[in-house]
Amino acid sequence: MPSRLAQVRRLEAVSFRSWPAANTYYDGAWAIRLTAGHPSKRLNSVNPLDPADHSDLEGRVMRAAERFKAFGRPLVFRQSPLAPPVLDNLLDARGWRRFDETIVMMSPMEDLALDGVVDQVPIRDAGRWIDDLITMKGATLDLKPGLSEIVGNIQTSVGLFVSESDTGKPYAAIMCVHDNDLAGVFELVTHPEFRQQGRGREIVRVALRWAKGNGAKRAWLQVVSRNEAAVSLYSSLGFNEIYRYAYRQAPKTGAGE
């Protein structure tokens, strides 16, 4: 158990650096992440980081609620294996729903299916990458300032990739963050017109080939468990489950995706 928790702690820390919140506050070992410019739950949640840190739970939940209310965000807890079990018990007793269970997967680079991948240079224009990402997601341009802030705040090496058709239409995009020996992939999206054609698999392999060429030894990612197609894709590439986390929220409130 200690060795597993050490691995979870490292991946959680790398996750925070790879998808940085605008503001992070601490209440003991609870990392409270808040970001005005983007509704992502990963950027707007309470993240308990020590199973043994469970004193004054009710008071701390109340303080977190006040902070989120002042920030204009709904209170969300992100419960990984580092969260105290008694906290889940408290949230259960209060009727908090559990949703968006997410699988964290990892693989040594040598075990990934990267044969035959052609080296591709990441694009330097983050604004263009974000525009293409938003277009393929069918999202609104309101997300652009927040995404620009997130990408601009990443302190480690970032690879932004976009694949285009012969007519110049973007059909897939992904972000890869290289942090020491680890490489994480984020924001994989395929244009609806090009799905089920292997385009997502293709750009994931391109991003991982770039990270491997830059010295990454292991790759990791997070995928919502109900996204069976994505889980199947990553498993076929050689990724294996390391742990899961889920979100908790009080009833009768909404949450950003």
C-alpha positions in Angstrom: 0.0 0.0 0.0 2.7 2.6 0.8 4.4 2.1 -2.5 1.1 2.4 -4.4 0.2 5.6 -2.5 3.7 7.0 -3.3 3.0 6.4 -7.0 -0.4 8.0 -6.7 1.1 11.1 -5.0 3.6 11.5 -7.8 1.1 11.3 -10.5 -1.2 13.7 -8.7 1.6 16.2 -8.3 2.5 15.8 -12.0 -1.2 16.2 -12.9 -1.4 19.5 -11.0 1.7 20.8 -12.8 0.5 19.7 -16.2 -3.0 21.2 -15.8 -2.3 24.1 -13.5 -5.0 25.9 -11.6 -4.9 29.7 -11.4 -5.1 29.6 -7.6 -4.2 26.8 -5.2 -4.9 27.1 -1.4 -4.1 24.5 1.3 -6.1 23.4 4.3 -3.7 20.9 5.8 -3.2 18.3 3.1 -6.2 19.4 1.1 -5.2 21.2 -2.1 -8.0 23.6 -3.0 -7.8 24.5 -6.7 -9.8 27.3 -8.2 -9.7 28.8 -11.7 -12.0 31.6 -12.7 -11.3 31.3 -16.5 -12.1 27.7 -17.0 -14.9 25.4 -15.6 -12.9 22.2 -15.5 -13.6 20.2 -12.4 -9.9 19.3 -12.1 -9.2 23.1 -11.9 -12.0 23.8 -9.5 -12.1 21.1 -6.8 -10.8 20.2 -3.3 -8.2 17.5 -3.6 -7.4 15.6 -0.3 -3.8 14.3 -0.5 -3.3 12.3 2.7 -5.5 9.5 3.9 -4.4 10.3 7.5 -5.5 14.0 7.4 -9.1 13.7 8.6 -9.3 16.1 11.6 -12.3 18.5 11.8 -13.9 17.3 8.6 -17.1 19.1 9.0 -15.4 22.4 9.7 -13.1 22.0 6.8 -15.9 21.1 4.4 -17.7 24.2 5.5 -14.6 26.4 5.0 -14.1 25.0 1.6 -17.7 25.7 0.7 -17.3 29.3 1.8 -14.2 29.7 -0.4 -15.9 28.2 -3.4 -19.0 30.4 -2.9 -16.8 33.5 -2.7 -15.2 32.4 -6.0 -18.5 31.8 -7.7 -17.9 28.0 -8.1 -19.9 25.0 -6.9 -18.1 23.0 -4.2 -16.6 19.8 -5.7 -14.4 17.2 -4.0 -12.0 15.2 -6.2 -11.6 11.9 -4.3 -8.5 9.8 -5.2 -6.9 7.0 -3.2 -5.2 9.8 -1.2 -8.6 11.0 0.2 -9.4 9.8 3.8 -12.1 7.1 3.7 -13.9 8.8 6.6 -14.4 11.8 4.4 -16.2 9.7 1.8 -18.3 8.3 4.7 -19.2 11.9 5.7 -20.2 12.8 2.1 -22.2 9.6 1.8 -24.1 10.5 5.0 -24.9 13.9 3.5 -26.2 12.5 0.3 -23.4 13.8 -1.9 -23.4 12.2 -5.4 -20.4 10.5 -6.9 -19.8 11.1 -10.6 -17.4 11.2 -13.5 -15.2 8.3 -12.2 -11.8 8.7 -14.0 -9.1 6.1 -14.7 -5.5 7.1 -14.5 -3.5 4.9 -16.8 0.3 4.6 -17.4 2.8 2.6 -19.5 6.6 2.4 -19.9 7.4 4.0 -23.3 9.0 0.7 -24.5 5.7 -1.1 -24.1 3.7 1.4 -26.2 2.7 0.6 -29.8 4.8 3.4 -31.4 6.4 1.5 -34.3 6.2 3.3 -37.6 5.3 6.7 -36.2 6.7 9.6 -38.2 8.4 12.3 -36.1 6.3 15.5 -36.1 7.3 18.9 -34.7 4.8 20.4 -32.3 3.1 23.7 -33.5 4.4 26.8 -31.8 1.2 28.9 -32.2 -0.7 28.0 -29.0 -3.5 30.4 -30.1 -4.1 28.4 -33.3 -4.0 25.1 -31.4 -6.6 26.4 -29.0 -8.8 27.7 -31.8 -8.7 24.3 -33.6 -9.4 22.5 -30.3 -12.4 24.7 -29.6 -13.7 24.2 -33.1 -13.4 20.4 -33.0 -15.0 20.3 -29.6 -17.9 22.4 -30.7 -17.3 24.7 -27.7 -17.6 28.5 -27.6 -14.7 31.0 -27.8 -15.4 32.0 -24.2 -13.1 29.1 -23.3 -10.1 30.6 -25.2 -8.8 33.0 -22.5 -8.9 30.3 -19.8 -7.2 27.7 -22.0 -4.6 30.2 -23.0 -3.9 30.9 -19.3 -3.6 27.1 -18.5 -1.2 26.4 -21.4 0.8 29.5 -20.7 1.2 28.5 -17.0 2.6 25.1 -17.7 6.2 25.2 -16.5 7.5 22.0 -18.2 7.9 21.1 -21.9 4.7 21.2 -23.8 4.0 19.6 -27.2 0.8 20.9 -29.1 -0.2 18.8 -32.1 -2.9 19.2 -34.7 -3.5 17.0 -37.7 -5.2 18.4 -40.8 -6.8 17.0 -43.9 -5.5 17.6 -47.4 -7.8 20.7 -47.6 -6.3 22.1 -44.3 -9.3 21.2 -42.1 -8.2 20.2 -38.6 -9.4 16.7 -37.7 -7.5 15.9 -34.5 -5.6 17.6 -31.7 -3.8 16.7 -28.5 -1.5 18.2 -25.9 1.5 16.3 -24.4 3.3 17.6 -21.3 6.8 16.2 -20.7 7.7 16.4 -17.0 11.1 14.8 -16.1 10.7 11.1 -17.0 6.9 11.3 -17.4 4.8 12.4 -20.3 1.1 13.1 -19.9 -1.4 13.4 -22.7 -4.4 15.8 -22.5 -7.2 17.3 -24.5 -7.4 14.6 -27.2 -10.2 15.5 -29.6 -11.2 14.3 -33.0 -13.5 16.2 -35.3 -16.9 14.5 -35.5 -16.6 14.1 -39.3 -13.3 12.1 -38.9 -14.2 9.8 -36.0 -13.9 6.0 -36.1 -11.1 6.3 -38.7 -8.1 5.8 -36.4 -7.3 9.6 -36.4 -7.3 9.8 -32.6 -4.9 6.8 -32.3 -2.7 8.3 -34.9 -2.2 11.7 -33.1 -1.8 10.0 -29.7 1.1 8.0 -31.2 2.6 11.1 -32.7 2.6 12.9 -29.4 4.0 10.0 -27.5 6.8 9.6 -30.1 7.7 13.2 -29.5 7.8 12.7 -25.8 9.9 9.5 -26.1 12.3 11.3 -28.4 12.7 14.0 -25.8 13.6 11.5 -23.0 10.3 10.5 -21.4 10.4 7.0 -20.0 6.8 6.5 -19.1 3.5 7.9 -20.4 0.3 8.5 -18.4 -3.2 9.9 -18.9 -6.6 10.3 -17.4 -9.8 9.1 -19.0 -13.4 9.0 -17.8 -14.3 5.4 -17.2 -17.7 5.6 -19.1 -15.8 6.6 -22.3 -15.4 3.0 -23.4 -14.0 3.9 -26.8 -11.2 6.0 -25.3 -10.4 3.4 -22.6 -10.2 0.7 -25.4 -8.0 2.9 -27.5 -5.5 3.5 -24.7 -5.5 -0.1 -23.6 -4.7 -1.2 -27.2 -1.7 1.2 -27.2 -0.3 -0.5 -24.1 -1.7 1.6 -21.2 -2.7 0.0 -17.9 -4.9 1.2 -15.1 -3.0 2.6 -12.0 -5.8 4.0 -10.0 -9.2 5.8 -10.2 -10.7 8.9 -8.8 -14.2 10.4 -8.8 -15.9 13.7 -8.0 -18.3 14.3 -5.1 -20.8 17.1 -4.9 -23.7 18.0 -2.7 -27.2 17.3 -4.2 -29.1 19.8 -6.3 -26.1 21.7 -7.6 -24.3 21.7 -11.0 -20.6 21.2 -11.9 -18.4 22.3 -14.7 -17.0 19.7 -16.9 
